[in-house]
Every structure is written in C-alpha cells, then in structure tokens.
Amino acid sequence: MTVIARDLRPDVRADLDGFVEVHRLALPFMLLSPESVAHEIAHAHPRSALRRLVAEEDGEIIGTAQVGIAYDSPEPGQGFINVYVHPERTHRGAGSLLARTAEEHLAAHGATGFYAWVLDDPANRAFAEGFGYTASRSAHFLRLDLAHGTLPPLATPPPDVEIRPGSDFADDPRPLFELDAETMADEPSDIGVEFTDYADWLEGTWQHPLFSPELTSVALVDGRPAAFSAARTDDGSRYGTVMTGTARAHRGRGLAKLAKNDSLHRARAAGYTEAFTGNDTGNGPMLAINKWFGYEICATEVRHVRELT
C-alpha cells in the first residue's frame, strides 16, 4: 500500500485523534490532546512556519511530524523536526517521507540548520544519522507514581515566602511571564530562547488547553513571584510539570523545590495518578530535585543536528 505525507487537518476530528494516538504510542511520556494540537496550530506565531504533518496509509494515520522555525531564538534560521511513527507501522517509509517533506518545508522558509529529538535507541539513532544528522545533547523523560509513591512532606516556607496557586494571577499573569522568561533564558540548550512577546506567551502558555493554573504553584518573596512550577494535565490521571525555575536573585534557597512539592501534593489530592517531567541531562540541580521527589528516568532522547552548507 502507498504511504503519503500531508498536512494535518485541524478541523477534522479523526485527524486530531490519529495524530494524538500515534504520538502517545511512540512517546507516552509527553502530554498531548486533540484540543492542544488544534490550539497550537490555530495560534502559531507567523514567523514559526509551523506545520503538523501526518503519514497516511490506506486511510490510517501511521506517522506524525512537528515542524517549524525556532522563531523565539536569538539565533535565526534554526528549524526543528520531530518525527514519530506508530510502533506497529514501522519500516513502511513513513518516517523517511515525513522527514524529507519537513526538510523541504524548512529549507523553503530559510532554515540554515535542522534539529530533531530522537529516542535513544539504535534504530532511531541510525535513522537520524542516515539523514546526515549528528548527535548532540540529550534529555531524560521522568515519571513519578503519584498513586502509590510517597511525596516528601510539605515544608513550612520561610517568613518572607508565600506559596500560591497560579490561578491567583488570572487577572494579571504578566509577573509569571517575566519570571518564565528569565528562567527559560538560563535553561541548558543548544538553542537559546528569548521570551519577549507577552501576547504570544499568553496564547502559547497561559491559554494553552493543557495548562493548569490551579495546579501551578508560585513562590513569592515579599509579595513578588520568585520561583514557580508550571503544570499541565491531559486527562483525569496524567499531570506534568513543564517548567520549574527560580529567579536569579533568589536561587539557592530551595524555592523551586517548595513550589514543585506544593504542586505535586495538590495534583495528587485532585486525583492525578502519574506525574511526568523532563530534564536536560546537563541540568544537575533539577535532576537532583526530581530524584529527591522520587522521579525515575523512563526514557532518554538525543538531540540530533544537521547544518546546511
């Protein structure tokens, strides 16, 4: 049977469901929903050249690709390609077709380099290397059993610190935008990120369908946000922290740990049974915090890079 690559149709529910199913089977450690996929397409930044591709065989979606330009990076021309294939539909050419289609799209939009996250196993590494990509940094996916694990007890914050839910900032989330922008700038990465567009952050982060302001926790020092742990959920059982960080002026006090512990306790009380997060393998402090909570590494991805000449 013939495999074709095409754009995902965000107004067709079967397309959204098929995209999410393949992604969850190939990468069950990341939170995703049909609503979140549609939202990201509808609110894509004009400079992102975003495309969501699917590989289809006989009417069945068997592969997906997330493609775009890292428009919020100070280094221009960096394109990203993340390809995933249904684990029971491999060796049909879907991955190769998606990768070629994605590269052509990015090259047409002025990309000077491509980067792709690849699960750390021989087959996926060989696939990336076959397209001329070179392995770079790596990152871990981590899982915590909220239903049966034991969380550290909640600690009493210092006198100048208050822990509040992110929902308390619903009327004016800009202080959280500013904190997120500062901490993201210090995240280990080959590609830097600069959050400067508040409206874009509102659409892409605060209004994202998976974002949970109620389960996001913020540590305030003398009334100002100093650390936070941002939470997402994709159904009634799966919870994830997508960013945990502390403002530079307040690091070394354990504020991120206080915020994340508060969020985890409230997630468990709300009935969530699994917690997921991710860490760059070079981010020793955050890896240590997650180990303290009881997270265990469940998979590793390796970033692969291809520079265009």
C-alpha positions as CSV (number, residue, x, y, z in Angstrom):
1,M,0.0,0.0,0.0
2,T,1.1,3.6,-0.7
3,V,2.1,5.9,2.2
4,I,1.5,9.6,1.6
5,A,2.5,12.7,3.7
6,R,0.1,15.6,4.1
7,D,-0.8,18.4,6.5
8,L,-2.9,17.5,9.4
9,R,-6.4,19.0,9.1
10,P,-7.2,20.7,12.4
11,D,-10.9,20.9,11.6
12,V,-11.2,17.1,11.2
13,R,-11.5,15.3,14.5
14,A,-10.3,12.0,13.0
15,D,-7.0,13.7,12.0
16,L,-6.5,15.1,15.5
17,D,-7.3,11.8,17.2
18,G,-5.0,9.9,14.8
19,F,-2.1,12.4,15.4
20,V,-2.5,12.1,19.2
21,E,-2.8,8.3,19.1
22,V,0.5,7.9,17.2
23,H,2.3,10.4,19.4
24,R,1.1,8.8,22.6
25,L,2.1,5.3,21.4
26,A,5.5,6.4,20.3
27,L,6.2,8.9,23.1
28,P,3.8,8.1,26.1
29,F,5.8,10.4,28.5
30,M,4.6,13.6,26.9
31,L,1.1,15.2,27.5
32,L,-1.0,15.8,24.4
33,S,-4.7,16.1,23.4
34,P,-6.6,16.8,20.3
35,E,-7.6,20.2,21.7
36,S,-3.9,21.1,22.4
37,V,-2.8,20.1,18.9
38,A,-5.6,22.2,17.3
39,H,-4.8,25.2,19.6
40,E,-1.1,25.1,18.7
41,I,-1.9,25.2,15.0
42,A,-4.5,28.0,15.4
43,H,-2.2,30.2,17.5
44,A,1.1,29.5,15.8
45,H,3.3,32.6,15.6
46,P,3.5,33.9,12.0
47,R,7.3,33.5,12.0
48,S,7.2,29.9,13.2
49,A,6.3,28.4,9.8
50,L,4.6,25.7,11.8
51,R,3.3,22.6,10.2
52,R,1.8,19.4,11.6
53,L,2.3,16.6,9.2
54,V,0.8,13.1,9.1
55,A,1.8,10.0,7.2
56,E,-1.2,8.1,6.0
57,E,-1.5,4.5,4.7
58,D,-4.9,3.3,3.4
59,G,-6.7,6.0,5.3
60,E,-4.9,5.3,8.6
61,I,-2.5,7.8,10.2
62,I,0.7,5.9,11.0
63,G,3.2,8.7,11.5
64,T,3.4,12.4,12.6
65,A,5.8,15.2,12.4
66,Q,6.0,18.5,14.2
67,V,7.9,21.1,12.0
68,G,8.8,24.7,12.4
69,I,11.3,27.5,12.9
70,A,12.5,28.4,16.4
71,Y,11.3,32.0,16.0
72,D,11.9,32.9,19.7
73,S,15.6,32.0,19.5
74,P,18.3,34.8,19.2
75,E,20.0,32.6,16.6
76,P,18.0,32.8,13.3
77,G,17.3,30.0,10.9
78,Q,17.0,27.1,13.3
79,G,14.4,24.6,12.2
80,F,13.0,21.7,14.2
81,I,11.7,18.4,13.0
82,N,10.3,15.8,15.4
83,V,9.1,12.6,13.6
84,Y,7.2,9.8,15.3
85,V,5.8,6.6,13.8
86,H,3.3,4.1,15.1
87,P,5.4,1.4,16.8
88,E,3.4,-1.3,14.8
89,R,3.7,0.5,11.5
90,T,7.4,1.0,11.1
91,H,9.5,0.0,8.0
92,R,6.9,1.3,5.7
93,G,8.7,4.5,4.7
94,A,6.5,6.8,6.8
95,G,9.4,8.3,8.8
96,S,11.6,9.0,5.8
97,L,8.7,10.6,3.8
98,L,7.9,12.8,6.8
99,A,11.5,13.8,7.3
100,R,12.0,14.7,3.6
101,T,8.8,16.7,3.5
102,A,9.7,18.6,6.7
103,E,13.2,19.4,5.5
104,E,11.9,20.8,2.2
105,H,9.4,23.0,4.0
106,L,12.0,24.4,6.4
107,A,14.6,25.0,3.7
108,A,11.9,27.0,1.7
109,H,11.5,29.1,4.9
110,G,15.2,30.0,5.1
111,A,16.3,27.4,7.7
112,T,20.1,27.1,7.9
113,G,20.1,24.1,10.3
114,F,17.7,21.4,11.4
115,Y,17.5,19.8,14.8
116,A,15.5,16.8,15.9
117,W,14.9,14.9,19.1
118,V,15.3,11.2,18.7
119,L,14.6,8.4,21.2
120,D,17.9,6.9,22.4
121,D,17.8,3.5,20.8
122,P,19.9,2.1,17.9
123,A,17.1,2.1,15.3
124,N,16.2,5.8,15.9
125,R,19.8,6.9,16.1
126,A,20.5,5.1,12.8
127,F,17.5,6.7,11.2
128,A,18.7,10.2,12.1
129,E,22.3,9.5,11.1
130,G,21.1,8.2,7.8
131,F,19.7,11.7,7.1
132,G,23.0,13.3,7.9
133,Y,22.2,14.3,11.5
134,T,24.9,14.3,14.2
135,A,24.1,13.5,17.9
136,S,24.3,16.5,20.3
137,R,22.9,16.9,23.8
138,S,20.4,14.6,25.5
139,A,17.4,14.8,27.8
140,H,15.6,12.5,30.1
141,F,11.8,11.8,30.5
142,L,11.0,11.1,34.1
143,R,7.9,9.6,35.8
144,L,6.6,9.6,39.3
145,D,3.9,7.3,40.6
146,L,1.6,9.7,42.4
147,A,-0.9,7.0,43.3
148,H,1.4,4.7,45.2
149,G,4.6,6.7,45.7
150,T,5.4,8.8,48.8
151,L,5.8,12.5,48.4
152,P,8.1,14.5,50.7
153,P,6.0,16.2,53.4
154,L,5.1,19.8,52.8
155,A,7.6,22.2,54.5
156,T,6.7,25.5,56.2
157,P,8.0,28.3,54.0
158,P,10.4,30.9,55.4
159,P,8.7,34.0,56.9
160,D,9.2,36.1,53.7
161,V,7.9,33.4,51.4
162,E,4.3,32.6,50.4
163,I,3.2,29.7,48.1
164,R,0.2,30.5,46.0
165,P,-1.5,28.8,43.0
166,G,-1.0,30.2,39.5
167,S,-4.8,30.8,39.3
168,D,-4.3,33.7,41.7
169,F,-2.7,35.6,38.9
170,A,-5.6,35.1,36.4
171,D,-6.3,38.9,36.3
172,D,-2.7,39.8,35.6
173,P,-0.3,36.9,34.7
174,R,2.4,39.3,33.4
175,P,4.6,38.7,36.6
176,L,4.6,35.0,35.7
177,F,5.5,35.8,32.1
178,E,8.5,37.8,33.3
179,L,9.6,35.0,35.7
180,D,9.2,32.4,33.0
181,A,11.2,34.5,30.5
182,E,14.1,34.9,33.0
183,T,14.3,31.2,33.9
184,M,14.0,30.0,30.4
185,A,16.9,32.1,29.3
186,D,19.1,30.1,31.7
187,E,17.8,26.6,30.6
188,P,20.6,24.4,29.2
189,S,20.1,24.2,25.5
190,D,21.9,24.3,22.2
191,I,19.3,26.8,21.0
192,G,18.7,29.8,23.2
193,V,15.2,31.1,23.9
194,E,14.1,34.7,24.4
195,F,10.5,35.4,25.6
196,T,9.8,39.0,24.6
197,D,6.3,38.7,23.2
198,Y,3.7,38.8,26.1
199,A,0.7,38.3,23.8
200,D,2.4,35.2,22.2
201,W,3.1,33.8,25.7
202,L,-0.5,34.3,26.7
203,E,-1.7,32.3,23.8
204,G,1.0,29.7,23.8
205,T,1.4,29.1,27.5
206,W,-1.2,30.7,29.7
207,Q,-4.2,29.9,27.5
208,H,-2.9,26.5,26.3
209,P,-5.6,23.9,26.8
210,L,-3.3,21.6,28.8
211,F,-2.0,24.4,31.1
212,S,-3.4,24.2,34.7
213,P,-3.1,27.5,36.6
214,E,-4.9,25.8,39.5
215,L,-2.1,23.2,39.9
216,T,0.7,25.6,39.0
217,S,2.5,26.8,42.2
218,V,4.3,30.1,42.7
219,A,6.7,31.0,45.5
220,L,6.5,34.7,46.3
221,V,9.2,36.5,48.2
222,D,8.0,39.7,49.9
223,G,4.9,39.5,47.6
224,R,6.8,39.1,44.3
225,P,7.0,35.9,42.2
226,A,10.4,34.4,42.8
227,A,10.0,30.7,41.8
228,F,7.4,28.5,40.2
229,S,6.4,25.1,38.9
230,A,4.1,25.2,35.9
231,A,1.7,22.3,35.5
232,R,-0.2,20.7,32.6
233,T,-2.8,17.9,32.5
234,D,-4.2,16.0,29.6
235,D,-6.9,13.8,31.2
236,G,-8.1,12.9,34.6
237,S,-4.9,11.0,35.6
238,R,-1.8,12.4,33.9
239,Y,-0.1,15.5,35.2
240,G,3.2,17.1,34.1
241,T,5.5,19.9,35.1
242,V,6.7,21.6,32.0
243,M,8.9,24.2,33.7
244,T,10.2,24.7,37.2
245,G,12.6,27.6,37.9
246,T,13.8,30.4,40.2
247,A,14.6,34.0,39.6
248,R,18.4,34.5,39.6
249,A,18.3,36.8,42.7
250,H,16.6,34.0,44.8
251,R,18.5,30.9,43.8
252,G,20.0,28.6,46.4
253,R,17.1,28.9,48.9
254,G,15.2,25.8,47.8
255,L,12.2,27.8,46.5
256,A,11.7,25.7,43.3
257,K,11.6,22.6,45.5
258,L,8.9,24.3,47.7
259,A,6.8,25.3,44.7
260,K,7.1,21.9,43.0
261,N,6.2,20.0,46.2
262,D,3.2,22.1,46.7
263,S,2.0,21.5,43.1
264,L,2.6,17.7,43.3
265,H,0.7,17.4,46.6
266,R,-2.3,19.3,45.1
267,A,-2.2,17.2,41.9
268,R,-2.3,14.0,44.0
269,A,-5.2,15.4,46.1
270,A,-7.0,16.2,42.8
271,G,-6.8,12.6,41.8
272,Y,-3.9,12.6,39.4
273,T,-2.0,9.3,39.5
274,E,1.0,9.9,37.2
275,A,3.4,12.8,37.1
276,F,5.8,13.4,34.2
277,T,8.6,15.8,33.6
278,G,11.7,16.2,31.5
279,N,15.3,17.3,32.2
280,D,18.3,18.1,30.1
281,T,21.0,15.6,31.2
282,G,23.3,18.6,31.9
283,N,20.8,20.2,34.4
284,G,22.3,18.6,37.5
285,P,20.4,20.8,40.1
286,M,16.9,20.0,38.6
287,L,17.8,16.3,38.2
288,A,18.8,16.2,41.9
289,I,15.5,17.8,42.9
290,N,13.4,15.3,40.8
291,K,15.4,12.4,42.3
292,W,14.6,13.7,45.7
293,F,10.9,13.7,44.8
294,G,11.2,10.1,43.7
295,Y,11.0,10.5,39.9
296,E,12.6,7.8,37.8
297,I,14.0,8.0,34.3
298,C,11.7,6.3,31.9
299,A,13.3,7.2,28.6
300,T,16.0,9.4,27.0
301,E,16.0,11.5,23.9
302,V,19.1,12.6,22.0
303,R,19.1,15.9,20.0
304,H,20.5,15.4,16.5
305,V,21.6,18.4,14.4
306,R,22.2,18.9,10.7
307,E,23.7,22.1,9.5
308,L,23.1,23.2,5.9
309,T,26.0,24.3,3.8
